[in-house]
Amino acid sequence: MAAVDWFAHAEAAEPAMTPRRPSRRAARRPAPAVRSRRKPTQRRVRAHIVWMILFALLLSGVVAVNVAVLRAHVAVSRLDQQRAELQARNHALALELSAASSAPRIERAARQLGFVQASADATSYLDLTSSGR
């Protein structure tokens, strides 16, 4: 029976707890509505994904524009190089034409064919205008 005496001590040690009555202020205020935090979290995640997709599209557009500008620049550079080559060739052809039509060359070709330059006193002129009018 010694065990019974040991348990008797516990009953007297603590009084039973009484339920607490709500205060008048707490009774007047309605309890705050419990909101589910799951939906706003999903919306926030969706919003972040949408923003990331929009920024990715924007950056892709910027890269595409830069690539197009680079290709146009390469084409313009190639055309400038061709223009410079054609101008150099035109200049060389103009020099060759000038050398081909020069007076010393024509005089040399005439001497090779047996022609002789006429003297100034042996030169005569023909009047080709019609005098009948």
C-alpha positions in Angstrom: 0.0 0.0 0.0 2.9 2.2 0.0 2.3 2.9 -3.7 -1.1 4.4 -2.9 0.5 6.9 -0.5 3.0 7.9 -3.2 0.2 8.8 -5.6 -1.8 10.7 -3.1 0.8 13.4 -3.1 0.1 14.2 -6.8 -3.6 15.0 -6.3 -2.9 17.7 -3.7 0.0 19.2 -5.6 -1.9 21.0 -8.4 -5.4 22.3 -8.7 -7.4 21.5 -11.8 -7.5 24.2 -14.5 -10.7 26.0 -15.0 -11.7 27.0 -18.5 -10.9 30.7 -19.2 -13.7 33.0 -20.2 -13.1 35.3 -23.2 -12.9 39.0 -22.3 -15.5 41.5 -23.5 -13.1 42.9 -26.1 -12.4 39.6 -27.6 -16.1 38.8 -27.7 -16.8 42.0 -29.7 -14.2 41.4 -32.4 -14.9 38.7 -34.9 -12.1 36.2 -35.3 -9.9 37.0 -38.3 -10.6 34.9 -41.3 -8.1 32.2 -42.0 -6.7 32.6 -45.5 -5.1 30.0 -47.4 -1.5 31.0 -48.2 -1.2 28.5 -51.0 -3.0 30.5 -53.7 -1.1 33.8 -53.4 2.1 31.8 -53.3 1.2 30.1 -56.6 0.2 33.5 -58.1 3.6 34.9 -57.1 5.4 32.0 -58.6 3.4 32.3 -61.7 4.1 36.0 -61.9 7.8 35.4 -61.5 7.7 32.8 -64.3 5.8 35.2 -66.6 8.3 38.0 -65.9 11.3 35.7 -66.5 9.7 34.6 -69.8 9.1 38.2 -70.9 12.7 39.2 -70.1 14.0 36.1 -71.9 11.9 37.1 -75.0 13.2 40.7 -74.7 16.8 39.6 -74.5 16.3 37.2 -77.4 14.9 40.1 -79.5 17.9 42.2 -78.6 20.3 39.4 -79.6 18.4 38.9 -82.9 18.6 42.6 -83.7 22.3 42.7 -82.9 22.9 39.7 -85.2 21.0 41.4 -88.0 23.0 44.6 -87.6 26.2 42.5 -87.6 25.2 40.8 -90.9 24.3 44.1 -92.5 27.7 45.5 -91.4 29.5 42.5 -92.9 27.6 43.0 -96.2 28.4 46.7 -96.3 32.0 46.0 -95.6 32.1 43.5 -98.5 30.4 46.0 -100.8 32.9 48.7 -99.8 35.8 46.4 -100.6 34.3 45.5 -104.0 33.8 49.2 -104.7 37.4 50.0 -103.9 38.6 47.2 -106.2 36.4 48.3 -109.0 37.6 51.9 -108.7 41.2 50.8 -108.8 40.4 48.7 -111.9 38.7 51.6 -113.6 41.7 53.8 -112.9 44.0 51.2 -114.4 41.8 50.9 -117.5 41.6 54.7 -117.8 45.5 54.9 -117.8 45.6 52.1 -120.3 43.2 53.9 -122.6 45.1 57.1 -122.2 48.3 55.4 -123.2 46.7 53.7 -126.1 45.3 56.9 -127.6 48.3 59.0 -127.0 49.9 61.0 -129.9 53.4 59.4 -129.7 51.9 56.0 -130.1 49.8 57.0 -133.1 52.8 58.7 -134.7 54.9 55.6 -134.2 52.2 53.4 -135.7 51.9 55.8 -138.7 55.7 55.7 -139.3 55.6 51.9 -139.2 53.0 52.0 -141.9 55.1 54.3 -144.1 53.3 57.6 -143.5 55.3 60.8 -143.1 54.2 63.9 -141.2 53.2 66.7 -143.6 55.1 70.0 -143.6 53.2 73.1 -142.6 53.5 74.8 -146.1 52.2 71.7 -147.9 49.0 71.7 -145.9 45.8 72.7 -147.6 42.2 72.9 -146.3 39.0 71.9 -148.0 35.8 73.9 -147.5 33.0 71.4 -147.0 30.2 73.8 -146.5 27.7 74.0 -149.3 27.9 77.4 -151.0 24.6 77.0 -152.9 22.4 78.5 -150.3 
